[in-house]
Amino acid sequence: MNDSKLSYFEKEDILHLSISDESESGSVEISPNITAELNENGELIGIEIIEASSFLRDSILESTQAKLLQLSTKVA
C-alpha cells in the first residue's frame, strides 16, 4: 500500500484512489457511481468515485446529522 495515490479530476468530478501500480484487469460496480478496480487476480487495486463532490458532501452530511441526533438524544 505504499504506492497509494489520490487524484481528483475537477472537470469530470471524479475521485480516484489508486492503491497499486498494477494494471487493471477488471472492475466491479460497488454502488451507483462507485467502482472497484481489480488486478488479474481479482484483488483491489483502486476505487473510482464519479460525481465525487456530491458523494462526499452527502456522506459527510449524513454522518454529521447522525452524530448530532445521537448527541441530542443524550442531552434530552
N, C-alpha and C positions, 0 to 999 in steps of 0.2 A: 504494500500500500504506500510505499514511499514515492511512487510516481503519480500520486493523486493531483489532479488539476481541476479547477473550477473555472468555467468560461461562461460569460453571458454575452449573447448576441442581441444587442438592443433593438436593431431594426426588425428582427424576426421575433423578438421577445421569447428567446429560447435560452434556458439554463442547462448547461451540460457539465456533468461531473464525470470525469474520467479517472478510474482507479487503477488502470493498467494501460501500457502502450501496445498491448496485443491487438491484433486485427479482429474486427467484429465479424462473426460468422452467422449471427442471428440476433433476433430481438423478440421480446415478449411485451405486449401492452399490459401494464400492471393495472392501470385505470385510465380513463379518458385523459389524453394529453401527457401521460407519463409512460415512458418506455424504458425497459431494462435491456441493455445491450450485453450480448453474451459472446464468449470466445468459442472456439471449435469444440471445447469440452463441456460447453453449457454453463460455464462459470461466469459470474457477473463481472463485467469489465467497465461498465459505465451506466449512467442514468441520464435521460434526456427529458426535460420538462418543457412542453410547449405552453404558451400563454403563461409564462413563469411569473410575471408580476401579479396577475390575478390569483394564481395558485398560492403564492407566498402571502399576499395580502389576506386572502380568505383563511388560510391556515393560521396565521398569527391572530387574526380577529377571533376565530373560533376558540383558540387556545386561551386567549386573554379573557374572553367572555366566560368561559368555563371556570377559570380560576377566580374571576370576580364573583361569579354566582356561588362558588364554594365558600369564599370569604364572607359574602353577605349572609349566607345561611348560618355560618358560625357566629357571627356578630348578633344576629337577631334572636 
